[in-house]
Amino acid sequence: MLLEFIAVIALGGGTAGIVMLLQKLTRNALPRWATPTAAGLAMLGFAIWSEYSWFDRTSVALGPDKVAAATIERKQIWRPWTFFAPVTTRFIAVDMGKTQIKDSIVATDLYLMSRWQEGAIVPVAFDCKQGRRADVFKGFTDDLDADLAGASWITLEEGDTILAQACTALD
């Protein structure tokens, strides 16, 4: 967040400097309001680009084994452009490179990513036959049966995209 703030300020200052140089070269042919307007539009444009590109940049940074299975898009009153195209503010990625499989059970990590917040990694197990999930907060060992002993299973809705993505490991 701090780096984006610094980038916005630097972009605004750089744009203002370019417009001031253009004014000097054109002998003040541009109106006086051109400098702050150009700086403001550049900063706003960068902020909008940063919001809409966050999901792509973050999911690529996670690596090819982490597959986004669910996204949460928002329309927010303080960002009026989101009413035309909602912005992705959170997503859940399944670590397909770190799966343990036993019968119809797939154990892996979920990456819970949110804009402006630190991400979280949650070890989970999916029962692909019964359509349910168990959070395994202590993590996984080599003995999946022991890890899941006494686990609290949560029945998921039919068509759950995270379950569907995790269960592709069985194919």
Secondary structure, 3 states (H helix, E strand, C coil): CHHHHHHHHHHHHHHHHHHHHHHHHCCCCCCCCHHHHHHHHHHHHHHHHHHHHHHHHHHHHHCCCEEEEEEEEECECCEHHHHCCCEEEEEEEEECCCCEEECCEEEEEEEEEECCCCCEEEEEEEECCCCEEEECCCCCCCCHHHHHCCCCEEECCCCCHHHHHHHHHHC
